[in-house]
């Protein structure tokens, strides 16, 4: 961690005592150079005896899988995310000997070559809650589409169960959302039916769900927009047209 904060041209420069302007005495005080290089050479995070077959699922990350589980457990233990979380891809620049997981992404300006990860972060402060390393198209796939395969692994944790809003950028399920739907319709399709559990005047207000109108049919939203807005959604209980973003606001004002 300290090497990441204090950048040097090479590893030996951290123990350089000849150039006083570049000397960093913290490193030689805590560990000499030869000992550090020997530990780095023989560093292992997994036992090589139960090494899986090269064609088995999980072979690519077998050496570091326990380390990944350890970090994910610590991220989850020390911090509870806020309401809004984001799942997105991230590229860690690396050109070492990892041809089985190394990716090339020309649109990533900071690192075109490296290790691709799916990260679940808190949208309020950017805290990394969970991460998974992308193992390629033949890795652990779940569902359909190129991006839906890794989303269930990040979304199965208990702090994302019906209490958080997952704001995704590239995750658009192919069987659920059509290509020509608007952004509002896509958000409502991800959420599905939205039951209302509030009470009005002491009486439960259930049976009010957001329902999609037939194709080609639209109704005017009754939530009081400055201009007339037509929507393809309605409340099943009130039988009035409502936009997905106006659904909760309209019923709170009843």
C-alpha positions as CSV (number, residue, x, y, z in Angstrom):
1,X,0.0,0.0,0.0
2,X,2.8,2.4,0.8
3,X,4.4,1.7,-2.6
4,X,1.2,2.6,-4.3
5,X,1.1,5.9,-2.5
6,X,4.8,6.6,-3.0
7,X,5.6,6.0,-6.7
8,X,9.2,5.0,-7.6
9,X,10.7,3.9,-10.9
10,X,11.5,0.4,-9.7
11,X,11.4,-1.8,-6.6
12,X,15.1,-1.2,-5.6
13,X,14.5,2.5,-5.5
14,X,12.6,2.2,-2.2
15,X,15.8,1.0,-0.5
16,X,18.1,3.5,-2.2
17,X,20.2,5.4,0.4
18,X,22.7,7.0,-2.0
19,X,20.4,9.8,-3.3
20,X,19.4,11.8,-0.2
21,X,16.7,13.7,-2.1
22,X,15.0,10.4,-3.1
23,X,15.6,8.4,0.1
24,X,12.6,6.9,1.9
25,X,13.8,5.6,5.3
26,X,10.5,4.0,6.2
27,X,11.0,1.0,4.0
28,X,14.5,-0.2,5.1
29,X,13.5,0.4,8.8
30,X,10.6,-2.1,8.6
31,X,12.2,-4.7,6.2
32,X,15.4,-5.1,4.3
33,X,15.3,-5.4,0.5
34,X,16.5,-9.0,0.2
35,X,13.9,-10.3,2.6
36,X,11.1,-8.4,0.8
37,X,12.1,-9.8,-2.5
38,X,12.3,-13.4,-1.2
39,X,8.8,-13.1,0.3
40,X,7.5,-11.6,-2.9
41,X,9.0,-14.5,-4.9
42,X,7.4,-17.3,-2.8
43,X,4.2,-15.5,-1.9
44,X,1.1,-17.8,-2.3
45,X,-2.5,-17.5,-1.3
46,X,-3.7,-21.0,-2.1
47,X,-2.5,-24.6,-1.7
48,X,-1.3,-26.0,-5.0
49,X,-2.1,-29.6,-4.1
50,X,-5.9,-29.5,-4.9
51,X,-5.2,-27.7,-8.2
52,X,-8.2,-28.0,-10.4
53,X,-8.1,-29.1,-14.0
54,X,-7.3,-26.5,-16.6
55,X,-10.7,-26.8,-18.2
56,X,-12.6,-26.5,-14.9
57,X,-14.6,-23.4,-13.9
58,X,-12.6,-21.4,-11.4
59,X,-9.2,-22.5,-12.7
60,X,-8.2,-19.0,-13.9
61,X,-8.6,-17.4,-10.4
62,X,-7.7,-20.4,-8.3
63,X,-4.5,-18.8,-7.0
64,X,-6.1,-15.7,-5.7
65,X,-9.8,-16.7,-5.1
66,X,-9.3,-16.9,-1.3
67,X,-7.8,-13.4,-1.3
68,X,-10.7,-12.0,-3.3
69,X,-13.2,-13.6,-0.8
70,X,-11.2,-12.1,2.1
71,X,-11.4,-8.6,0.7
72,X,-15.1,-8.8,-0.2
73,X,-15.8,-10.0,3.4
74,X,-13.9,-7.1,4.9
75,X,-15.6,-4.6,2.6
76,X,-19.0,-5.9,3.7
77,X,-18.1,-6.0,7.4
78,X,-16.7,-2.5,7.8
79,X,-19.2,-0.5,5.7
80,X,-23.0,-0.6,5.0
81,X,-23.9,1.2,1.7
82,X,-26.5,3.9,1.4
83,X,-29.6,3.6,-0.7
84,X,-28.1,4.1,-4.1
85,X,-25.4,1.7,-5.4
86,X,-23.9,1.3,-8.8
87,X,-22.6,-1.8,-10.6
88,X,-20.1,-1.0,-13.3
89,X,-17.0,-2.4,-15.0
90,X,-13.5,-1.2,-14.1
91,X,-10.1,-1.8,-15.7
92,X,-6.9,-2.3,-13.7
93,X,-3.9,-1.7,-15.9
94,X,-1.6,-4.7,-16.0
95,X,0.7,-6.2,-18.7
96,X,2.1,-9.1,-16.8
97,X,1.8,-12.8,-17.6
98,X,-2.0,-13.2,-17.3
99,X,-3.1,-14.1,-20.8
100,X,-6.1,-16.1,-19.5
101,X,-7.8,-13.0,-17.9
102,X,-6.1,-10.0,-19.4
103,X,-8.4,-7.9,-21.5
104,X,-8.0,-5.2,-24.1
105,X,-10.5,-2.3,-24.1
106,X,-9.5,0.5,-26.4
107,X,-12.2,2.9,-25.0
108,X,-10.5,2.9,-21.6
109,X,-8.0,5.7,-21.8
110,X,-6.3,5.2,-18.5
111,X,-5.6,1.4,-19.1
112,X,-6.3,-0.3,-22.4
113,X,-4.6,-3.5,-21.3
114,X,-5.3,-5.1,-17.9
115,X,-7.7,-7.0,-15.7
116,X,-11.4,-6.3,-16.0
117,X,-13.5,-6.3,-12.9
118,X,-17.2,-5.8,-12.0
119,X,-17.5,-3.5,-9.1
120,X,-20.4,-2.7,-6.8
121,X,-19.9,0.7,-5.3
122,X,-21.7,3.2,-3.2
123,X,-22.9,6.0,-5.5
124,X,-22.7,8.6,-2.7
125,X,-18.9,8.3,-1.9
126,X,-17.5,5.7,-4.4
127,X,-16.8,3.1,-1.7
128,X,-16.1,-0.3,-3.2
129,X,-18.6,-2.8,-1.6
130,X,-17.9,-5.9,-3.6
131,X,-15.9,-6.8,-6.7
132,X,-15.6,-9.8,-9.1
133,X,-12.8,-10.4,-11.6
134,X,-14.0,-11.0,-15.2
135,X,-12.9,-14.5,-16.3
136,X,-13.7,-14.1,-20.0
137,X,-16.7,-15.2,-22.1
138,X,-16.2,-18.9,-21.1
139,X,-16.1,-18.1,-17.4
140,X,-18.9,-18.3,-14.8
141,X,-21.9,-17.2,-16.9
142,X,-25.4,-16.7,-15.5
143,X,-28.3,-15.6,-17.6
144,X,-28.3,-14.0,-21.0
145,X,-26.3,-11.2,-22.5
146,X,-22.7,-10.2,-22.2
147,X,-23.3,-8.1,-19.0
148,X,-26.0,-10.1,-17.2
149,X,-23.6,-13.0,-16.4
150,X,-21.8,-11.3,-13.5
151,X,-24.6,-9.1,-12.2
152,X,-26.2,-11.9,-10.0
153,X,-23.0,-12.6,-8.2
154,X,-22.7,-9.0,-7.1
155,X,-26.4,-8.6,-6.4
156,X,-26.9,-11.7,-4.2
157,X,-25.5,-10.0,-1.0
158,X,-28.0,-9.4,1.8
159,X,-27.6,-5.6,1.8
160,X,-29.1,-5.3,-1.7
161,X,-32.4,-7.1,-0.9
162,X,-35.3,-4.8,-1.8
163,X,-33.9,-1.9,0.2
164,X,-31.4,-0.4,-2.3
165,X,-31.8,1.1,-5.7
166,X,-29.3,-0.5,-8.1
167,X,-28.4,2.2,-10.6
168,X,-26.8,0.2,-13.4
169,X,-25.1,1.6,-16.5
170,X,-24.7,-1.3,-18.9
171,X,-27.0,-4.0,-17.4
172,X,-30.1,-4.1,-19.6
173,X,-31.7,-7.6,-19.6
174,X,-32.4,-8.6,-23.2
175,X,-35.6,-10.6,-22.4
176,X,-37.1,-7.8,-20.3
177,X,-36.3,-4.5,-21.9
178,X,-36.8,-3.7,-25.6
179,X,-34.3,-1.6,-27.4
180,X,-36.8,1.2,-28.3
181,X,-38.1,1.8,-24.8
182,X,-37.6,5.1,-23.1
183,X,-35.4,5.6,-20.1
184,X,-38.4,5.9,-17.8
185,X,-39.9,2.7,-19.2
186,X,-36.6,0.9,-18.7
187,X,-36.4,2.0,-15.0
188,X,-40.0,0.8,-14.4
189,X,-39.3,-2.5,-16.2
190,X,-36.3,-3.2,-13.9
191,X,-38.3,-2.5,-10.8
192,X,-41.4,-4.5,-12.0
193,X,-44.7,-4.0,-10.2
194,X,-44.4,-1.4,-7.4
195,X,-46.8,-2.3,-4.5
196,X,-47.7,0.6,-2.2
197,X,-47.6,-0.2,1.5
198,X,-48.6,3.2,2.9
199,X,-51.8,3.9,4.9
200,X,-54.2,6.8,4.4
201,X,-56.4,7.8,7.3
202,X,-55.5,4.6,9.1
203,X,-56.7,2.3,6.3
204,X,-54.2,0.2,4.4
205,X,-53.7,1.3,0.8
206,X,-52.8,-2.0,-0.9
207,X,-53.7,-3.1,-4.4
208,X,-52.1,-0.1,-6.0
209,X,-49.5,-1.3,-8.5
210,X,-47.8,0.3,-11.5
211,X,-49.1,-1.5,-14.6
212,X,-48.0,-1.2,-18.2
213,X,-50.6,-0.3,-20.7
214,X,-51.0,-2.2,-24.0
215,X,-48.7,-1.2,-26.8
216,X,-49.7,2.0,-28.5
217,X,-52.1,3.1,-25.7
218,X,-51.2,6.1,-23.5
219,X,-52.9,8.2,-20.9
220,X,-52.3,11.6,-19.5
221,X,-50.3,11.6,-16.2
222,X,-52.5,13.1,-13.4
223,X,-49.6,14.0,-11.1
224,X,-49.7,17.7,-12.1
225,X,-46.9,18.3,-14.5
226,X,-46.3,21.9,-15.8
227,X,-47.1,20.6,-19.3
228,X,-49.3,17.7,-20.4
229,X,-47.4,14.5,-20.2
230,X,-48.7,11.2,-21.7
231,X,-47.5,7.9,-20.3
232,X,-47.8,4.3,-21.0
233,X,-48.3,3.3,-17.3
234,X,-51.3,3.4,-14.9
235,X,-52.2,2.7,-11.3
236,X,-54.2,-0.5,-11.1
237,X,-56.0,0.7,-7.9
238,X,-56.8,4.3,-8.9
239,X,-57.2,3.6,-12.7
240,X,-55.4,6.8,-13.6
241,X,-52.4,7.4,-15.8
242,X,-49.1,7.9,-13.8
243,X,-45.5,8.1,-14.7
244,X,-43.2,5.6,-12.8
245,X,-41.4,8.5,-11.2
246,X,-44.7,10.1,-10.1
247,X,-46.3,7.0,-8.7
248,X,-45.1,7.3,-5.0
249,X,-45.4,11.1,-5.0
250,X,-49.0,11.0,-6.2
251,X,-50.2,8.5,-3.5
252,X,-48.4,10.3,-0.7
253,X,-50.5,13.4,-1.5
254,X,-53.8,11.5,-1.2
